[in-house]
Amino acid sequence: MAKRLKPGLVPGLFIITSIYFALGFVNILTALSAIFCMAIPFILLSKSGKKLWCQHYCPRASLISLTGKPRSRWRTLPTMFTDGFLRKTMLWYFGLNLLFITGSTIRISIGAMEPMEHVRLFIALPLPGPLPQLLATPLAVPGWLSHLAYRFYSMMLSSTLLGIAFSRIYRPRAWCAVCPVGFLSNTVRKRNRLGLQRQTEDLLDIVGP
Ligand code: SF4
């Protein structure tokens, strides 16, 4: 029988987020592992039908739980967190970011643009220079690949900073109310449930109640 997980996040996962950002100073190509962080929640969801990532395994949720205010100082979330406005805004931001990342990486690969080898926060705020690299890659790395790694690193850093800010201003997991991954997981889950309900209705139509 499958072992039941204890409620709440697995302890200590915030270390994964810290290691992710620290590794950017060792070799920026490690930032490409963000692709797995974005894929795993949906793989778990498709396998289990549950939001296992959000409930137990999310390293960012672990980090903001740690940085957040104590319960006695929690503040009520503003309406824009709960009425869907900020959730949709963040989804647009996330979508546009991915679009820019894909477009610029393709342009660099065909020689139409120079790679941007620096961190850029919130799409628009460049930080000076490339990150120090403690471990050089033995083979020559194509410009588009290091560009892609910097773009993922920037996206992860921007959203983590926002999550930490929300955790300090309002309450630890305020970011989860607007997180695009959480929002998309909810949408997929609702669709799956609806699909299952429809399949059952269709079956009942065929075989009779
Ligand atoms: S909503 Fe986002 S930040 Fe919160 S647990 Fe889910 S994936 Fe992690």
Boltz pocket constraint, residues with backbone or C-beta under 6 A from the ligand:
constraints:
  - pocket:
      binder: B
      contacts: [[A, 41], [A, 53], [A, 54], [A, 55], [A, 58], [A, 59], [A, 60], [A, 61], [A, 175], [A, 176], [A, 177], [A, 179], [A, 180], [A, 181], [A, 182], [A, 183]]
      max_distance: 6.0
